Amino acid sequence: MTAPDPYVPHRGDDGLHVTHYDLDLDYRPATNALTGRAVLTIEPTRPLTSFALDLVGMTVDGVRVDGRRPAHYRHRGGRLAVMLPAAAEPGRALTVEVRYSGRPRPQRGPWGEVGWEELADGVLVAGQPDGAPTWFPCVDLPAEKATFRITVRTDSAYTVLANGSLVDRTRGGSTTTWEYDCPEPMAPYLATLQIGRYEEHVLAAAPVPQRLLAPVRLRERALADTACSPAMLELFTRLFGPYPFAGYTVVVTDDDLEIPLEAQGISVFGDNHVDGEGGSERLVAHELAHQWFGNSLTVGQWRDVWLHEGFACYAEWLWSEASGGPVSDVLAATHWQRLADQPQDLVLVDPGPERMFDDRVYKRGALALHALRREVGDDAFFDLVRSWVERHRHGTVTSDDLLELVATRVGAPAEAVLRNWIEREPLPTLKPAEAARPA
């Protein structure tokens, strides 16, 4: 059973666990018209006569249970309440089919507009933290990880990218059907569609296939700015452990984006993030690192988002070290001073929903990891990180999980150091250390 998340109290239902989503979508770019059929495999976690799914801004055309029995439902306020024809008990899975349609749009909330975003010529989905229901019915909590199969039919002029591996592509008349299989469990907010007029370029073939999708006009700039990506993946594989998915794709859209974003197996950048001169190199590292920290290891509740952003920010510093830029000691000192000049009113393990994406969460999270590295030394630190990644691969994590691992692997003094950084408001001092590069 997944507990409610106080940062997104309008999401989820603790009476069920979705183990698989099968999404069959038809999309018309000219009118932004989406028709969907979602089949959810559900395991009740308590006796159920009804349950709720999250679905925002779409029209529900019908609900069936176990493939044959129509179910009564009510859809209002972004919640699809389904009344079961017969009570469901734990231990017996059921399938729920939802047919829906409409013109999806992003949802506006405390974190801006998230979810389905229509571009000048195409679509992107940026679901973090609560935008998944703008395009499919789901239990939209980060701990609610499931496998996915996503099938999309759209105009043949467009390339469709979804999570997982492309298992089939069939052209019929003026449309093409793309089918993706994602066997690794994925939080709904990490599910994505990227639809555009893209060229595909191979960046590397090993240790997993790595590719770039970009518009023709951005080809040279995008290729130049993602040329470092294979070397980053090689470094992070050495420092963090094996890359957790079957492949990695970088998308550069034809539109400007406020910030880059990550989805499972995918990173997305805007036209404004590629200059052909590596101006966004740290962001390329940051989004790639999220494949380990955020996508494979996903927080159980949003209060622990520093476990995503702190590790990804620290990966920027590790790449800087390895590629001949400033070492982490220099970067840490710089960012420590900047944080010291700001209000000391944020607790990293519970920053509050309004501040979960505050830049202090990112930088203080990275500093906490750097302080731990200084405390235990490089060998013990990177052994600890690899153990963290391996232990929780494709699972959910909490700050307490990390504290427990630190105490077990490197001792109570190191745990105390980390606890001081993440559980208290005042900014701790940084222990002096010799600058070192990752082994």
C-alpha angles and dihedrals in degrees: 000000000000114000119228114266114231090207090061103024090161091065137076140015120241093207097076146034121212110216099179140018121201108189121188110185136180115196132185111197095195092062101020087237116161126188116186143185114192121186112192124193105214133192113198113225092196134011108297134198092163140003140181134239128192115247122153131195098352131108117242111223098183147332128218131183123216091355100289116045118081112225129210113242144176123209120193139128093017092302124113107201112197122198110206120228088224133013116272122217131203113267095041119087121214134192123229120196118201121188115196143158144183145104105297121216136174121277118238116221144132090308097049123252114342135173129031112022123186111217128202087270112005142358142277129187119213104177104173117154109351108350102103094094091063088081110018139020111257149138095264103205124119093234092053097091120172141161118262142207113190123189120183130183116195143140112311092234089073133076116222122207123185134162121291129015126332104243100171140011120183128179119209120173110309096344136071126207118216121194124194129186121204109185096171113087111259134189111239093241089062094056111104148174122208113188122177148114095283137164117215122227128182113233097178140338100214150099079002130348110278122190145167128226113197140148116264093248091057097044100111097041093046094047091049094049096046096044088097093056098089092051089049091051090050091051094046091047088056095045101036105024134255118346104262103223140054095254146349128232129188115203123197112193126211089237133072115257126201092226136356116257139205131221127175106296091352140085123193128204132179130234087259092060096062119070099154090244103081094258091148098041094124089053091052088055093045096053093044091052089056088071086074099028110045102006104048094022104039125181116251089219132016093242087079095053089126085078086068102036100034093054092044091049091048089051087061088058092046091053090048090054095047095045097051099264128119113317123240094259090060094044091046093052091050095050093041089059092048091051091046088059092055131075114288095220104110127098109202097214092053113018093159127251094274092056103035090111095039110136088237089067089057098044098038088047090055091046091052090056092046091051089052090050091051090049098052105024131244100285095051093041097054092041086054093050092049090049090050091052095045096045094052102031109155090357141099128271141196134196088251089058090057094045090051092050092049091050092048099044105034105014145254097293090059090046089053091052092052093043091053090056098045106032104043134063102223114086109246121225119255118247110236114248140166113264110258137180124222112273 
